C-alpha cells in the first residue's frame, strides 16, 4: 500500500524519512457502497487517500439541489484542507462502490512539522499548488456555465 504515496501530488518531493513518518500513522478503513465517509459541516481532522473503489464529493448531500463536485478513484485524495485548518468539512464524501481508504489524522502532519520542518514546508507548498489547481478548474467550469 505504501507505493500509493508515490501517486499523491501533495506528498511529491518528500524524502523517504518523511514518507515513513507519515506511513506509520496510516489507518486503513473500508467503506461499503453508499456509505458516507465525511459529511459537509462536520468537524474533521483526517486526510484520506482512496486505495481502491470510487467515491463522490458533493455539496448539499441528499437534497434536491445536491451537486456532485467530483468523483475520486484509486490514488486520489481528499481532506487535505484539514492539514491547514480546523474548519468544518466543506463537502460530503460518499462511497459509490465498496471502497478502501487510507487515512491520516492531522496530528500526523504536525509530527512531520516537529520532526522535519523543511519536509513539512514542501508539503504545505504542494497543498497550496493543489488547491490552486482545483480552484482554477472550478473557475473554468463556472465560466463555462455562464
TINUSE-751638 format. One line per field, with one value per residue (C-alpha): residue number from 0; residue in three letters; z, x, y. Coordinates in nm, 2 decimals, padded with zeros to 4 digits, m for minus. Example, Ala and Ser with C-alpha at 12.3 -4.5 7.8 and 13.67 -1.06 7.14 Angstrom:
<atoms>
seq [0 / 1] .
type [ALA / SER] .
Z [00.78 / 00.71] .
X [01.23 / 01.37] .
Y [m00.45 / m00.11] .
</atoms>
This chain:
<atoms>
seq [0 / 1 / 2 / 3 / 4 / 5 / 6 / 7 / 8 / 9 / 10 / 11 / 12 / 13 / 14 / 15 / 16 / 17 / 18 / 19 / 20 / 21 / 22 / 23 / 24 / 25 / 26 / 27 / 28 / 29 / 30 / 31 / 32 / 33 / 34 / 35 / 36 / 37 / 38 / 39 / 40 / 41 / 42 / 43 / 44 / 45 / 46 / 47 / 48 / 49 / 50 / 51 / 52 / 53 / 54 / 55 / 56 / 57 / 58 / 59 / 60 / 61 / 62 / 63 / 64 / 65 / 66 / 67 / 68 / 69 / 70 / 71 / 72 / 73 / 74 / 75 / 76 / 77 / 78 / 79 / 80 / 81 / 82 / 83 / 84 / 85 / 86 / 87 / 88 / 89 / 90 / 91 / 92 / 93 / 94 / 95 / 96 / 97 / 98 / 99 / 100 / 101 / 102 / 103 / 104 / 105 / 106 / 107 / 108 / 109 / 110 / 111 / 112 / 113 / 114 / 115 / 116 / 117 / 118 / 119 / 120 / 121 / 122 / 123 / 124 / 125 / 126 / 127 / 128 / 129 / 130 / 131 / 132 / 133 / 134 / 135 / 136 / 137 / 138 / 139 / 140 / 141 / 142 / 143 / 144 / 145] .
type [UNK / UNK / UNK / UNK / UNK / UNK / UNK / UNK / UNK / UNK / UNK / UNK / UNK / UNK / UNK / UNK / UNK / UNK / UNK / UNK / UNK / UNK / UNK / UNK / UNK / UNK / UNK / UNK / UNK / UNK / UNK / UNK / UNK / UNK / UNK / UNK / UNK / UNK / UNK / UNK / UNK / UNK / UNK / UNK / UNK / UNK / UNK / UNK / UNK / UNK / UNK / UNK / UNK / UNK / UNK / UNK / UNK / UNK / UNK / UNK / UNK / UNK / UNK / UNK / UNK / UNK / UNK / UNK / UNK / UNK / UNK / UNK / UNK / UNK / UNK / UNK / UNK / UNK / UNK / UNK / UNK / UNK / UNK / UNK / UNK / UNK / UNK / UNK / UNK / UNK / UNK / UNK / UNK / UNK / UNK / UNK / UNK / UNK / UNK / UNK / UNK / UNK / UNK / UNK / UNK / UNK / UNK / UNK / UNK / UNK / UNK / UNK / UNK / UNK / UNK / UNK / UNK / UNK / UNK / UNK / UNK / UNK / UNK / UNK / UNK / UNK / UNK / UNK / UNK / UNK / UNK / UNK / UNK / UNK / UNK / UNK / UNK / UNK / UNK / UNK / UNK / UNK / UNK / UNK / UNK / UNK] .
Z [00.00 / 00.07 / m00.31 / m00.33 / m00.15 / m00.47 / m00.66 / m00.41 / m00.55 / m00.21 / m00.10 / m00.41 / m00.32 / 00.04 / 00.13 / 00.24 / 00.61 / 00.59 / 00.40 / 00.65 / 00.94 / 00.78 / 00.69 / 01.05 / 01.12 / 00.84 / 00.92 / 00.66 / 00.65 / 00.44 / 00.34 / 00.19 / m00.12 / m00.03 / 00.30 / 00.39 / 00.47 / 00.58 / 00.60 / 00.50 / 00.81 / 01.04 / 01.22 / 01.06 / 01.12 / 00.88 / 00.53 / 00.31 / 00.02 / m00.20 / m00.22 / m00.40 / m00.51 / m00.61 / m00.40 / m00.49 / m00.34 / m00.32 / m00.17 / m00.03 / 00.00 / m00.02 / m00.10 / m00.43 / m00.51 / m00.45 / m00.66 / m00.74 / m00.74 / m00.85 / m00.84 / m00.69 / m00.75 / m00.65 / m00.60 / m00.55 / m00.21 / m00.01 / 00.32 / 00.27 / 00.39 / 00.75 / 00.74 / 00.72 / 00.90 / 01.15 / 00.99 / 00.93 / 00.63 / 00.31 / 00.13 / 00.18 / 00.05 / m00.02 / m00.15 / m00.48 / m00.46 / m00.18 / m00.12 / 00.08 / 00.21 / 00.38 / 00.65 / 00.84 / 01.13 / 01.10 / 01.41 / 01.19 / 00.98 / 01.29 / 01.39 / 01.05 / 01.12 / 01.46 / 01.33 / 00.98 / 00.93 / 00.58 / 00.47 / 00.62 / 00.41 / 00.09 / 00.19 / 00.25 / m00.08 / m00.25 / m00.08 / m00.20 / m00.55 / m00.55 / m00.41 / m00.68 / m00.94 / m00.81 / m00.78 / m01.14 / m01.25 / m01.07 / m01.22 / m01.57 / m01.50 / m01.36 / m01.66 / m01.89 / m01.72 / m01.77] .
X [00.00 / 00.29 / 00.35 / 00.02 / 00.20 / 00.41 / 00.09 / m00.02 / 00.07 / 00.09 / 00.35 / 00.57 / 00.92 / 00.91 / 01.21 / 01.20 / 01.22 / 00.92 / 00.71 / 00.80 / 00.70 / 00.36 / 00.31 / 00.35 / 00.03 / m00.19 / m00.51 / m00.69 / m01.07 / m01.33 / m01.65 / m01.94 / m02.12 / m02.34 / m02.15 / m02.07 / m01.70 / m01.74 / m02.03 / m02.04 / m02.04 / m01.89 / m01.57 / m01.29 / m00.93 / m00.85 / m00.69 / m00.80 / m00.64 / m00.85 / m00.67 / m00.95 / m01.30 / m01.48 / m01.62 / m01.82 / m01.77 / m02.08 / m02.25 / m02.60 / m02.59 / m02.92 / m03.11 / m03.29 / m03.01 / m02.73 / m02.42 / m02.16 / m01.82 / m01.62 / m01.55 / m01.23 / m01.07 / m00.76 / m00.47 / m00.70 / m00.73 / m00.95 / m00.95 / m00.62 / m00.76 / m00.77 / m00.39 / m00.40 / m00.72 / m00.97 / m01.29 / m01.59 / m01.59 / m01.67 / m01.84 / m01.98 / m01.79 / m01.98 / m01.86 / m02.02 / m01.89 / m01.72 / m01.41 / m01.08 / m00.93 / m00.60 / m00.65 / m00.41 / m00.51 / m00.39 / m00.17 / 00.05 / 00.13 / 00.21 / 00.45 / 00.61 / 00.64 / 00.81 / 01.05 / 01.13 / 01.02 / 01.18 / 00.98 / 00.66 / 00.73 / 00.74 / 00.41 / 00.24 / 00.37 / 00.23 / m00.11 / m00.12 / m00.04 / m00.30 / m00.57 / m00.48 / m00.51 / m00.86 / m00.97 / m00.86 / m01.06 / m01.37 / m01.32 / m01.31 / m01.62 / m01.81 / m01.71 / m01.84 / m02.18 / m02.22] .
Y [00.00 / 00.24 / 00.28 / 00.47 / 00.75 / 00.80 / 00.90 / 01.16 / 01.50 / 01.68 / 01.43 / 01.47 / 01.57 / 01.44 / 01.23 / 00.87 / 00.96 / 01.20 / 00.94 / 00.68 / 00.90 / 00.96 / 00.60 / 00.49 / 00.69 / 00.55 / 00.37 / 00.17 / 00.18 / 00.00 / 00.18 / m00.01 / 00.12 / 00.42 / 00.47 / 00.82 / 00.89 / 01.25 / 01.49 / 01.86 / 02.07 / 01.81 / 01.88 / 01.68 / 01.63 / 01.34 / 01.33 / 01.04 / 00.86 / 00.63 / 00.30 / 00.11 / 00.19 / 00.51 / 00.80 / 01.11 / 01.45 / 01.66 / 01.97 / 01.96 / 01.58 / 01.41 / 01.73 / 01.81 / 02.07 / 01.82 / 01.90 / 01.64 / 01.82 / 01.52 / 01.15 / 01.01 / 00.67 / 00.49 / 00.73 / 01.03 / 01.21 / 01.44 / 01.61 / 01.79 / 02.12 / 01.97 / 01.97 / 02.35 / 02.45 / 02.32 / 02.44 / 02.21 / 01.99 / 02.17 / 01.88 / 01.53 / 01.23 / 00.91 / 00.57 / 00.48 / 00.12 / m00.07 / 00.13 / 00.11 / 00.43 / 00.51 / 00.78 / 01.01 / 01.23 / 01.59 / 01.53 / 01.31 / 01.61 / 01.81 / 01.54 / 01.59 / 01.96 / 01.89 / 01.63 / 01.77 / 02.13 / 02.16 / 01.85 / 02.00 / 02.31 / 02.11 / 01.95 / 02.29 / 02.43 / 02.12 / 02.16 / 02.53 / 02.42 / 02.15 / 02.39 / 02.64 / 02.38 / 02.28 / 02.64 / 02.70 / 02.40 / 02.53 / 02.88 / 02.72 / 02.52 / 02.82 / 03.03 / 02.76 / 02.77 / 03.14] .
</atoms>
